[in-house]
Amino acid sequence: MSSTSIDIASAIQSASIKRHPSPHHDLNPSTAASSKQPVEPASPTSSVPSNADSIPDSALKPIPRRANLPPLPDMRFEQSYLASLQGAESYWRIAWITGRDQVILPLVQGMLWTLLLSGWRYWNRGAHFRGATLGSKVRRWWWNVNNWKIPEETQEKVSEKVGEFYTAQLGGHD
């Protein structure tokens, strides 16, 4: 039973892993952005009319972009996985790297992201316009800058909402 599962896993792994990846080809494959060329204007003898409705030369001759940024890194999982497997000497080390990259790190990332969002929701749950905190002052300022009407809840409106909530919760019973 175990030899069958090991054979299947070995066949899948050997079919997908490149044993000798080329750094020029596999680490950063070319993209559509690698071969963009600026637009060349049409020759002056073409039959395009030169009136006010024609396309301006600034649209036909865009300013060439400077190549001052490095190419985007290859963020595919396979290449980083292969790079981390290079130092593995045993099957246990390969199993640890695989479990870490495919189970533990995504689990930790999802947990931290959920905690961050839950913490933000908890911290921001009492955001009101009437408060004296910095967030309330910024919120009031932003609404005033945009000429939005700041909602004003009077004490009567709040007490009506609370009464309606308890009436709905109790189902009309006292």
Secondary structure, 3 states (H helix, E strand, C coil): CHHHHHHHHHHHHHHHCCCCCCCCCCCCCCCHHHHCCCCCCCCCCCCCCCCCCCCCHHHHCCCCCCCCCCCCCCCCHHHHHHHHHCCCCCHHHHHHHHHHHHHHHHHHHHHHHHHHHHHHHHHCCCCCCCCCCHHHHHHHHHHHHCCCCCCCCCHHHHHHHHHHHHHHHHCCCC
